[in-house]
Amino acid sequence: MDVFRTDRIRNVVLLGHGGAGKTTLVEAMAYLSGITSRLGSVTDGNTISDFDKEEIKRKFSITTSVVPVVWDKVKVNVLDTPGYFDFVGQTQEAVSVADAAIIVVSGKDGVQVGTQKAWELCEEHNLPRMFFVTEMDNDDVSYRAVVDQLTELYGKRIAPLHFPIREGGKFIGYVNVVKKAGRRYIEKDKKEEIPVPDYSQEYLDKYRETLLEAVAETSEEFMDRYFAGEEFSVAEISAAIATNVSDGSIVPVCMGSPVNLQGVKILLDDICGYFPDPGQRACNGIVQTTNELFEANYDFAKPKSAFVWKTIVDPFIGKYSLIKVCSGTIKNDDLLYNVGRDEEEKLSKLYIMEGAKPVEVPELMAGDIGAIGKLIHARSGDTLATKNMPVLYPKSPISKPYTYKRYKAVNKGDEDKISQAMSKMMVEDQTMLLENDAANRQTLLYAMGEQHMDIIVSKLKEKYKIDIELSEPKVAFRETIRKNADVEAKYKKQSGGHGQYGHVKMRFEPSGNMEETYEFAQEVVGGAVPKNFFPAVEKGLADCVVAGPLAAYPVVGVKAVLYDGSYHTVDSSELAFRQATKMAFKDGFMKASPVLLEPIVSMKVTVPDKYTGDVMGDLNKRRGRVLGMNPDKSGNTVIEADVPQLEIYGYSTVLRSMTGGSGDFAFTFARYEQAPSDVQEKQIKERASKLTKDEE
């Protein structure tokens, strides 16, 4: 592929609800631009952008793919993102390097939760955007209803550029609002001019008025001409639309049927004509040696730098670091400096990715998106620059996963293989996390939801030939005491020769410090227990607090005081006093009103107002305490609550079901609190076997 200047590049991300038709739209663009010679389909599993085996099997997008479409001498880097919420990390990565967005809306389903989340992402990143309404070939689709929905949500910014012409309920053409002209499709993407039907005139006038008002606001001269009733030329309107789209004051609405290639050429024309090139967008970093601002702004004349926005690690095709060039021109054989990791990287070959297919290129200019093969140190979020100008760009925020499960190897001996495979997968997927919970002897897998979790398991099996099983994780309860106890314990053993003798008298009481497992003090007088056995007593305590005598959970907040005892000059030993301490601890702990403590998390649940009642009711059922409600900048309500960790397992699925996918939540560990008696009884009963054996 040719090398494109910055002003001939458009970086466009496709956003929208799952199933809206993003991948089908990319396929139509690829076909019309000549990348492919046949029109693939999601159903047949042969599209250019859904190439992963899991995507083909499940028939929806899981990862972001890049398809560079050349149209009218402009290179349009199309970023096809997943629409399902479990893969939002992939979408966030793509949005971070896009300069504009197409929000794809299903004409049949209308505005959905994913549509609104896409809008919010664009607002967050200040992205110019358009809507593209698909499925216009469906007789039941009402374009006007979709436009009305969008207008109700987003006001006067919504400006339809086209609307459909139907005959006998069939989609046969469209009205161009800018040109006030009708078009009829004669062979899928081919068309001829026709008069605007009388029944369409009302909507043409309405939609055109919206456009002309926006055009008038671009300058005082246009405003005067508008009020004087003068007509604007097509060129003037188009130039004004480009200005308004770039600053976000107009959001055009287009439509078509990608499966029939209808409306796709017009959309590509609009992308090239109305969306800004990268050079019209700001891009700033910090020079690490001077702490000064570096205004890269996709200027090819400045020192070279690039941002690694995504990493592909595949056992078959290898590793690719997907980059966006922020300044200068990146070439084959460049020596670049990984600023965050303080490592130099020698480039071998540069590529652009056509879905799964790497196409070699000699260089990439500022603003372009491409890939570098086999970089050793680079990870997503890293900056590549020159050592003389070590600029660092901020990492884009990626959602944190809160759905978690315990995992185990199905086959013994696979643990190392699993660890290596998951490490590779985490390089590729920033929303997948592993945690070693040493206290409960379990390893936890975090993901964005059940579907994400299922795909991780499936990928391990398909790509790495490893099986794991998932289960509900153990919750990290703790044990402590509420009262004081005074006990003594004597460990005495005689079996010929030297015996064993250790005798301790100890007090146990709450320490008041739940951050520490135990405190040890001694008040022995007169040498009843020699000082050289004090460390053995403390070792005995350290052994005991690992698994308490109530339910074999770790112990916290206990103070142990050794105040008396006795010893034998021959038979006493460290082992004997250690064992005597263990006996004393078990006896004293159980006499000091032992209780189980459960972890409490602070939750923030963000939902549209209409769901607050349902969500609060559900939190109450989970023994949660609602602490407050606050509005956020998007018009949602943020419910803050303290909830026992035991009750939030599977919450992601429940919240999505309750809110139609519009609810989000996050939590952090807050503290430990005494568990209710019924919860304690259940835990003690379930873990009775742990008191006699140290395994599960």
N, C-alpha and C positions, 0 to 999 in steps of 0.2 A: 504494500500500500504506500501511496505517496506520503511525503511529510507535509503537514498542514501548518500554516501560520496561525498565530493566536486568534486573529480576527476571523479566521475561517473555521473555527471550532465552536461547537455547542455541546455542553455537558448537561444531559437531561436525564433526570431520574423519573421512572414511572412508579407512581404510588397508587394506593387504593385498597379496597377491601378484597379479601381472598375470593377468587372466582369472578372478579369483575371483568377480566379479559386482558390483563396487561401482557401476558406472554403471547397471546394470540395477536395482539397489536404489534409487538416486536417482530413476530414472524412475518406479518404482512409488510412491515417496513423493510426487513431483510430481503424479502422476495422482490419488492418493487425496486430496490436499489441494486439488485443483481448479486447480492452475497450468496443467495441460494437459488437453485433452479427449480425448486418445487416448494409448494406451500405446505409446511408441516402443521401438525395439530397436537394439542395437549393430549387428546384422547388416544391418538396413535403413538404418542411417546417419541416423536421425531422432530421436536422443535429445536431451534438453534440455541435457545437460552436455557431450557430445562434439560440439561444433559446428564445430570447425576442420576445414578441408578435408583436412588430413593425417590427422586422427583418423577422419574418415568413410571415407577411402580405406583406412586400415590397420586399422580396426576395433579400436582400443584408445586409451586416454587418453594424451595427450602433455602437456597442461597442466592445472593445477588450475582448476576452475570452481566458482562459488558458486551454489547454488540455495536461496533462502529459502523454507522450507515453513512455513505457518501451521497449527498443530495444537493444538486445545483452547486457543485464545487465547494460545498461545505461538509465538513466531517461532523456528524452528530454522534457523539458517544452516548448510546442509550443504555441506561442502567436499569435492568429489569429486577425489581425487588419482590420478595415474598409479601403476600398480603395478610397471612395469618399471624396472629399476635405472638405466637411462640418464637417467631423468627425476627422480631423487631430489631435485634442487634444488627442483622444484615442490612436492614433498611436504614438504620441510623448511620452505619458506615457509608452507605451510598449517598445519603443526603449530605454528608459532610464534605463531599467533593463535587457535588452537583452545583450548577450555576442557575438551574431552573427546573421546574417540575411539571409533569403532566399527571393530573389526578384522574385516574380512569374510574368511571362510574358505570355500573351495570344499568342499562336502560330498563331492564326488567325489574330489578330489585330497588333501583333508586338510590338515594343517599343512605349509606349504612354507617355503622360505627367506624369501620376502617376508612371511610371517606373523611369523616370528621377528624380522626387521628392524623390522617395525611395532611389535612389543612393545618392542624396544630403544629406538626413538624415543620411545615413551610414557614409558618409564622415565627417559630423558634429560630430558624436559620435565615429568616428574611429572604426567602426564595421567591422570585417571580414564578407564576404558575398559570396553567390553563386547565380546564376540565375537558375531558373527552368522553362523551356518552356512547357506549357501545350497544350492540345488539339491535340496531335500528331496523334490521331486516325482520325482526320479530313483530308480528302484527299487533300484539298486545302492548307494545312499548309506547309510552306517552312522553315524548321529549319535553313538552311544555310542563308536564307535572314535575319532571326532574329540575327544570330551570326554576320553577316556582319554589321547590324545596330549597335549592341553593340560594335563591334570592332571600327567602325567609331567614336563612341562617346567616348569610354574609352580606346582605343589603345591596346597595347600589353598585358595589364593585363588580357584581356579576353582569357580564355583557355577552350575550349570545352573538356569535359571528355568522352562524348558519342555523337554519332549522329545516326539518324534513318536508318533502312534498310526498303525499300518499295518494294513490288512486285505488279505489276499491279496498282500502285498508293496507295496500302493499306499498312498501318504501320504494319509490321509483326515482327520487331525485332530491334536490335541496334548493333553498333560497339563500343566496349570498347577500347578507345584510349590508356589507360595505358597498357592494356594486349594485344593489337593488335589482338583482337578476336571478332568474331561475335556471337550474341545470337538471337535465334528465340523464340518468345512467343508461347507456345503450349496450355496453359489454362490461359488466363488473366495474372496472376503474375508468373506462372511457365514458365521455359524456357529451351532450349537446345542449345548446342554449334553448330555453323555452320561456314563454311569458310567466310572470309570477301569477299563480292562480288567485282568483278574486277572494276566495275564502282565507288566503294567507296574508292578504294586504293588511289586515288589522294587526297581526303579529309583526309584520315587517315594520310598520310604522312605530310600534311600541318598542321593539328591540333597537331600531335605528335611532330613536330619540335618546335612548340610554347611551348609545355610542357617541352621538353628537354632543351630548352634555359633557361627556368625559373629554372629548376632543377640544371643546371650547375652553375647558379649564387649563389647557396646557400653555396658553399665552393670552395676554390682554387683547392682542389683535384678533385672535380667534373668538374670544368672548364677544367682542364688539360685532364681528361678522355674524356670529350665531344669533345675537339679539336683533340684528338688522334683517334676519331671515335669509342671509346669503347661503348658498350651497358650498360645501367643501368638496374638493376634488378627491378622487380615490387615493391618490398619492398622499395628499395631506392627511386624510383619515388614517391611512396605513402608518405613516410616520408618527402620528400622534398616538396611535394604539401602541406602537413599539415603545414610545416614551412612557406611557402609562403602565404598560405591562412590566417594564423594568423597575419602576418605583412601587409597583404593587397596587396602584390605585384602580387598575382595571384587571379583572380576571376573566379572560374570554372563555366562552363555552363553545366547543365544536362537537361534532357527532359523526357517526358512520357505522359501518359494519365491516370490521377487519377480516372476517372470514370470507367476505365477498370482495375484499380490497376496496371497499367504498369509503370515502372520506379520509383515507390514509395519506394519499398524495397531498391533499389540502392541508392536513395536519403537519406534514413534513415541510411544506411551504411556509406555514405559519411559524414553525419552530425556527426556521432559518431567518424569517423576516422579522419576527417579534421578540424572540428571546435574545438576551445579551450574550456577547462572547465573553470568555473569561477575563479579558483585559478590562472589562467594564465593572468587574467585581473586586472588592478589596481583599487582600490576603497579607496578613502581618505576622511576623515572628519576632523573637528576641535573639540578638547576637550574644552568645554566651560569654565571650571574652570581654565585652564592653558593657553588657546589659542594656544596650541601646535597641530601640525599635527598628526592625528591618521591614520596610514597606516593599514586599515582593511584588504584589499586585499583578502577577503573571506577566512580568516584563522580561522579554527574552534578552534584553541588553544587560541585565543585572547578573551578578554571580549565580551560578547554578545551584538549585536546591529543589528538593522534592519531598512529598509527604507519602509515607506508606500507609494506605488506607485499608488494605485488605491483604490477607495472606491465604494462598491456596497450598495445602499440603496433601498430596495424593500419593499413595503407594505405587501407582501406575504412571502418572504423568509428571511426578516430581513436585518441587516447590517453586512457586511463583510469588513474588512480592508485587502487588498491584500498586502503582504510584500515580500521583497527580503532580506534574511538574509545576512548581510554584514560581520559579524564575529561571532565566537562562535557557540553555538547550542541553539536554542530557544526550550523550552519545555512547555508542559501543566503546568498550575498553576504557571508559572514564574511571578514575579512582576517586571514590566518594567517601566521605567521613560520616559515620553513623553517630550523630551528635549526642544523643541520649545514652548510648552504650560505650562511647569512647573507643570505637573500633573503625578501622578503615575497611572498605568493601571494594573489591575489584570487580567491575561489571564485566560480564562475559557477553551476553547478547540482550538486546532490547526487543520487546515484542508488543504487539497489540493483540488483545484476546478477542476472537470472534466466537463468543460462547466458550466452548472447551478447546477451541483450536487456536494455538499460538501462531501468529504470523510475524516473521522477523522484519524489523525496520531498522534503518541506520541511526535514526535520532528521533527524539521527541521534543517538541518546542514547548515553551511556557504555556500552561493552560491545558495541555493534552493529557490524556489518561492512557497509560500503557502498563507494561509488566517487565520485571527483571527476573531472569531465571537464576536459581541456585545461590541466592545471597545467604551467607552463613549465619550472620548475626541478626539480620533485620526481622522485626516483628511488626504487627499492625500498630499504628500510632507512632512509629519511629520517624525521625527526620533524617534525610540524606542531604549533605551539603559539601562545601569545600572546607578543608581544614583552615584556610585563611579567613573564611567567613562562616563560622560555625553557627548558623542560625537554627533556632529550635522553634517549631510550630506547635501550638497547643493541641493536645489530643482531644478528639471529639468525644463527648459523653456517650457512654454505652449503658443500656439498662442493666441493672444487677438482677441476677436470678434469685428467686425466693422459693421455688418449688424444689424440694429435696427428698431423696430416698437413699436408703442404705443399699450398697451393692456388694456382691461377693462373686468370686470366680466359680463357675459351674464345675470346671475341671481343676483339681488341685495341681499346683505347679504353674498355673497360668498368670500368677500375680504380677510377675515382672513384665510379661507381654502386655498385660492390661495397662500397666503403668506407662509403658512406652507408647502404646497406641493412643491412650487418652492424652498424653502430653502433646502428641502431634495434632490431635483433634482440637485441643485447647488453643494451639497456635492459630488455627483456622477459625475457631468459634470463640469469640470473646465473652459470650454469655453462658459458657459452660465452665463450671468450677468444680474442683475436688477439695474435700476437706478430710483430714485425718482426725477423727474424734477419739483421742487416746483414752479419755476418761471412760468411755463406753465401749472401747475396743471395736470400733466400727469405722468404715470409710463411707463418706457421704458424697453423692453426686448431686450437684445443683444444676437446674435447668430452668427455662422460662415457662414451662408448663408440661403437662402430661404428654402432649404430642412431641414436643422437643425431646423429652426423655426417651420416648419410644424410638425415635429416629436415631438417637445416640446408640442405643442398644443394637438396633438393626445395622447401623454402619460398622460397629465393632465386629459383628458377625459376618457381614458381607465383605468388607474391605480387609479386615485383619484376622478373620477366621477365629474369633474369640467369643465365647459365650459368657455373659454375666447374668445373674438373677438379681432383681430388685425387690426390696421389701420395706415395710414401714420401719423407719429408724427408731432407735431407742432414744428417749428423752433423758437428758442429763439431770436427773434428780440428785439431791444432796441429803445427807443425814446430819442432824444436830441434836442438841439436848436443850431442854427448857428449865431444868431444875438442877440441884446439886446432889451429889452422891459421895459417900465415904465408904471405901471398900478396902479389903486386903486380900492378897492372893499369895499362895505359897506353891512353888514348883519344886517338888522333891522326887528324886528318882535314885534308886539304888539297884545296881545290877552287877555287883562284883567289882572290886577295884574302886577307883574314884567314883563317887556318885555325882548327882546334880542337885544344887540347892540354891533357890532364890526366893526371897520373901520381901514383898513390898506392901506398904500401906499408902493409899493414894486418894486424893480428892479430885472429883471431876465437876466442872461447873461451866456454864456458858461464858465464852470469852468476850462476846459482843462484837467480835471482828469476823464478819462472814467472808472477808477477802482471804483469810488465812485458814489452813486446815486445822492447825492446833497450836497451842502455846504450851511450853513445858517449863515448869519451875520446880525447884527443890528447896525444902525447908528442913532437911535432915540435920539433927543435932547429935553430938556425941559419937559420930562415926557409926551409927546403927547400920547404915549402908555406906560402904566405902566409896569415895569419890570416883574411883576408877570404874565403878559400875554404872555411874550416871549416864554415860553415852549409850550403854546397852539398854537402859530403860527408855531413853529417847528413841533408839532404833526400834524398840518394840512398839512404841506409839506410832512411829512412821509406818510400820508394817500394817497396823490396825486401821489407820484412817484411809487407806486405799480402798477398802471395801468394808463398810460399817456392818455392825451386827444386826441391824434392823432389816435391811433389804439389800445388802451388799452394794450400796451406792457409796461414793466418796463422802467422807466426813468433813464438815467445816465448823468453825466457831466453837471449838472445845478447848478449855484450859485444863491441863492435868498437873497436879501438884504432888510430888513425891515428898512425904513428910516423915516417914518412918519405915522400918522393916528390920530384917536381920540377915546375917550371912554366916557361912561356915568357912573356916580358914582353909579347909582342903577342898570341899565339894563345890563351893560357889564358883560360878563362871559367868562370862558375858551371856552365853546361851541361856543359862538358867534364869538370869534376871530379865532377859528379853522375853522368855516364855512366861515368866510370872507377870510381867507388865501386860502381855496380851490377855492373860486370864483376868487381870484386874480391869482392863479397859472394857472387855465384853460385859463383865458383871456391872461395873459402874455405869457404863453407857445405858444399859437397859433399865437401871434403877433411877436414872436421872430424867425421866419423862422424855424419851426419844421421839422425834418427829421427822417426817419427810418434808423437805423443802422442794418446791417445784420452780422451774425457771419461768419468769414472766417477761414477755416481750412488749416493747412499745410499738404499736402499729399505727400507720397512717394509711387510711383507705380513701382513695379519691374516686368520687362517683358523681354523676349528674344528680341534681337536686331531687328528681323524681324517685330516685332509688334509696335515698337516705333512710327512710323508715324501715325498709326491708333489711338493709345492711345493719342498722343498729339493732334490730330485733334478732338478727342472726348472731351478732357479736354477743348479745346478752345470753343467748342459748349456749354460747361457748365460754361462759363464765367471764366474759370480758367486762371491763368497767370503762364506759365511754367518758372521756375527760373533757371533750369539747369538739366543736365544729367550726370550721373557718372556710370562707370562700377562697378559691385560688384565682389566678389571672385569667383562666380559661372559662370561668363561670361555673366551675364544678364546686362541690363541697368536699373538704378534707376532714374526715372523721378521725379523731385521735383517740386511741383506746389502749388500755393495758390488758393483755390477754395471756392466759397460761399457754406456754409453748405446746403443751400436750394437745391443745384444742385447735391448733392451726394447721395440722397436717391435712393436705388436700384442699386448702382454702382457695387456691388459685382457680380450681375447677368450679367450685361453688360460687365464687364471686362472679366469674364470667357468665355462669348460668343465670344468676340473679339479675345481672346488669346488661345482658346481651353483648358482653365483651367490652363494655365501655368503662368498667371499673378497673382500677389499678391499686396495688398495695405494696407496702414496704414495711420491714420491721427490723428492730435492733434489740439485742438483749438488754434488759433493764436491771433486773435484780432477782433474788430468790425470795419466795414467800412460803409460809407454811401451807401445805396442801390440805384440802378438806378431808375429813375422816374417811369418806367413802373412797376417795382417790387413793389415800394412804393404804387402806385395807386391800384394795385391788392390787396395788403395786407389791405389797408385802407378800400377798398370796402368789402372784405370778412369779416372783423372784425367790421363792422359798428354796428352790434347788440351788441357787447361787450361793446360799449360805453354807452348803456342804461340799460344793465343787466349784472350782475356779475356771469354768469354761461354759460355753453355750453351744 
